[in-house]
Amino acid sequence: MAEGAVVQSMIMQVAQQANAALSITGKVSSDAISGIITACRIPKSFAMTFDDGPGKLFDQVVDRLDELGVKATFFVNGNNVGNLDNAADANKIRRAYQSGHQIASHTFSHADLDQLDAAGIRSEMDKLDQQLLRIIGRRPVYMRPPFGNANSATQRTLQKLGYRIVNWNLDTLDWKHPRNAKESLKAYRRALNQAANSGSATFISLQHDIQPATANQLIGRAVRLVRRYGYRLMRVDECLGDQSGAYRQ
């Protein structure tokens, strides 16, 4: 069975096992995926996520992932390192989306949402949503708050707006060592070794597509290591068994 078919089968199994969380349509209800998500639900699943793009290295990251047969999740900004009102940056996002990667929100300007009121949060989310609607014709369901900051008030506002909040449980801290992939890979090894002992962990890893070592060296090494430990790499929506999908119109 092809890996994509295996992933879809696993998603179906998770949904069937969570009958209490199913909506009347047979899809995972929004109540089933709430709070701050930090790990996958599908056994032996692993979601690689990339923040802060699109930057100069974005296409290179997408190319490497595609070569490896990995679909990842990109939490993008509207006006940070890149600017989605710029045609070249918009094309990077469109290309990643068309390649099957998940495009998710990291706010318009990488603002600390805990420092904003509800109207400010809504503005940050809506500005990026409108850019993505223009670029890929869809608005993301999933978002990651900049700096991982989402207090209870921020969470309430985001959930009222229909977003699912995703952080991580494996942080490469690649921004601390932008040219040293070995340090990022150590984070993978530590987490996977601990998981091998517990036998039950799933992972959402954090890295940044704007960091040179991540783009140039880490991806291939990390993918090989994750697969060696018997994990399947997939998008965040897939690793959660979310049949309702990553986007809304």
C-alpha positions in Angstrom: 0.0 0.0 0.0 1.4 3.5 -0.9 2.3 5.7 2.0 -0.5 8.2 1.2 -3.0 5.4 1.3 -1.6 4.2 4.6 -1.9 7.6 6.2 -5.5 8.0 5.0 -6.3 4.6 6.4 -4.8 5.5 9.8 -6.8 8.8 9.8 -9.9 6.8 9.3 -9.0 4.4 12.1 -8.5 7.2 14.5 -11.8 8.8 13.6 -13.6 5.5 14.0 -12.0 5.0 17.4 -13.1 8.4 18.6 -16.8 8.0 18.2 -17.6 10.2 21.1 -15.8 13.0 19.4 -17.5 12.7 16.0 -20.0 15.2 14.6 -23.2 14.1 12.9 -21.3 14.4 9.5 -18.9 11.7 10.6 -16.0 14.1 10.7 -13.9 15.0 13.7 -15.8 17.8 15.4 -14.2 21.1 16.3 -14.7 20.2 20.0 -12.6 17.1 19.5 -9.5 19.2 18.7 -9.4 22.1 21.2 -7.1 23.9 23.6 -3.4 24.1 22.5 -2.3 21.1 20.4 1.2 20.0 21.0 1.3 16.4 19.7 -0.2 14.2 17.1 -3.1 11.7 17.6 -2.3 9.0 15.1 0.1 6.4 16.5 3.7 6.7 15.2 3.0 10.0 13.4 5.3 12.9 13.1 4.6 16.4 11.8 7.4 18.7 10.7 6.4 22.3 11.0 8.1 25.4 9.8 7.5 29.0 11.0 8.1 32.6 9.9 8.3 32.2 6.1 8.2 32.7 3.3 11.9 33.8 3.2 14.7 33.5 0.7 15.1 29.8 1.5 11.5 28.8 1.4 11.5 27.3 -2.1 14.7 25.3 -1.2 12.9 23.9 1.8 9.9 22.9 -0.3 12.1 21.3 -2.9 14.0 19.2 -0.3 10.8 18.0 1.3 9.3 17.1 -2.0 12.4 15.2 -3.0 12.0 13.2 0.3 8.3 12.6 -0.2 7.4 14.5 2.9 4.4 16.8 3.3 4.9 19.4 6.0 3.0 22.3 7.6 4.1 25.9 7.1 3.0 28.5 9.6 3.4 31.6 7.5 3.3 35.4 8.1 1.8 38.0 5.8 4.4 40.7 6.5 7.4 39.6 8.4 10.5 38.1 6.7 8.5 38.1 3.5 5.5 40.0 2.3 2.6 38.2 0.8 1.5 41.3 -1.1 4.7 40.8 -3.1 4.1 38.5 -6.1 7.3 36.5 -5.6 6.5 35.7 -2.0 2.9 34.9 -2.9 4.1 32.5 -5.6 6.2 30.6 -3.0 3.1 30.0 -0.9 1.0 29.0 -3.9 3.7 26.5 -5.0 3.9 24.9 -1.6 0.1 24.6 -1.4 -0.1 23.1 -4.9 2.6 20.6 -3.9 0.4 19.3 -1.1 1.9 21.0 1.9 -0.3 22.5 4.6 -0.4 26.3 4.8 -1.3 27.5 8.2 -1.4 30.9 10.0 1.3 32.5 12.1 -0.5 35.9 12.1 0.0 38.8 9.7 3.0 40.5 11.4 4.3 38.0 13.9 2.6 39.9 16.7 2.6 38.6 20.3 -1.2 38.0 20.5 -1.1 38.0 24.3 -0.3 41.7 24.1 -3.4 42.5 21.9 -7.1 42.8 22.7 -9.7 40.7 20.9 -10.0 43.3 18.1 -6.2 43.3 17.6 -6.1 39.5 17.4 -8.9 39.5 14.9 -7.1 42.1 12.7 -3.9 40.0 12.8 -5.7 36.9 11.7 -8.0 38.5 9.2 -5.3 40.4 7.3 -3.3 37.1 6.7 -6.5 35.2 5.9 -7.4 37.7 3.2 -3.9 37.4 1.6 -4.1 33.6 1.6 -7.6 33.7 0.3 -6.3 35.7 -2.7 -3.3 33.4 -3.1 -4.6 29.9 -2.7 -8.4 30.5 -2.5 -8.6 29.1 1.1 -8.4 30.3 4.6 -6.5 28.1 7.2 -8.1 26.5 10.1 -4.8 25.9 11.9 -2.7 28.6 13.5 0.4 28.9 15.6 0.7 31.9 17.9 4.1 33.7 17.6 6.5 32.8 20.4 4.0 30.1 21.3 2.1 32.6 23.4 -1.6 32.1 23.8 -3.1 32.8 27.3 -6.6 31.9 28.1 -8.0 35.2 26.7 -6.1 34.7 23.4 -7.3 31.1 23.2 -10.9 32.1 23.6 -10.7 34.7 20.9 -8.9 32.4 18.4 -11.4 29.6 19.1 -14.3 32.0 18.6 -12.8 32.9 15.3 -12.7 29.2 14.4 -8.9 28.5 14.7 -7.2 25.4 16.1 -4.1 26.4 18.0 -0.9 24.4 17.4 2.4 24.6 19.3 4.9 21.8 19.5 6.6 19.1 21.7 9.9 19.0 19.9 11.7 22.3 19.6 15.0 22.4 17.5 15.8 25.9 18.7 17.3 26.4 15.3 17.1 30.2 15.7 19.8 29.9 18.4 22.2 28.1 16.1 21.2 29.1 12.6 24.3 27.6 11.0 24.6 24.5 13.1 22.3 21.7 12.0 23.9 19.2 14.4 22.4 21.0 17.4 19.0 20.8 15.9 19.4 17.1 15.1 20.4 16.5 18.8 16.8 17.7 19.7 15.4 15.1 17.4 17.6 12.3 18.8 16.8 13.1 22.4 13.1 13.2 21.7 13.1 10.0 19.6 15.3 8.1 22.1 12.9 9.0 25.0 9.9 8.0 22.8 11.6 4.6 22.1 11.6 4.0 25.8 8.0 5.1 26.4 6.7 3.6 23.2 3.7 6.0 23.0 4.9 9.5 21.9 4.0 11.3 18.8 5.6 14.6 17.7 5.1 18.0 16.2 8.5 19.5 15.6 9.3 23.2 15.3 11.9 24.7 13.0 12.1 27.8 10.8 12.5 27.7 7.1 14.4 31.0 7.2 17.3 29.4 9.0 20.3 28.4 6.8 21.2 25.1 8.6 17.6 24.0 8.7 17.1 24.6 4.9 20.5 23.3 3.8 21.3 20.4 6.1 18.7 19.5 8.8 15.7 18.4 6.7 17.3 15.4 5.1 19.0 14.2 8.2 15.9 14.7 10.4 13.7 12.8 7.9 16.0 9.9 7.7 16.3 9.7 11.5 12.5 9.9 12.1 11.9 7.2 9.5 14.6 5.0 11.1 12.6 5.1 14.4 9.5 3.9 12.5 7.5 7.1 12.3 5.4 8.4 9.4 5.8 12.0 8.4 2.6 13.9 7.6 0.9 17.2 7.9 -0.6 18.5 11.2 -4.2 18.0 10.1 -3.4 14.5 9.0 -1.5 13.6 12.2 -4.5 14.7 14.2 -6.9 12.5 12.2 -8.8 15.7 11.3 -11.1 14.7 8.4 -12.7 18.2 8.4 -9.6 19.5 6.8 -7.0 22.2 7.0 -8.9 25.0 5.3 -12.2 26.8 5.0 -13.5 29.0 2.2 
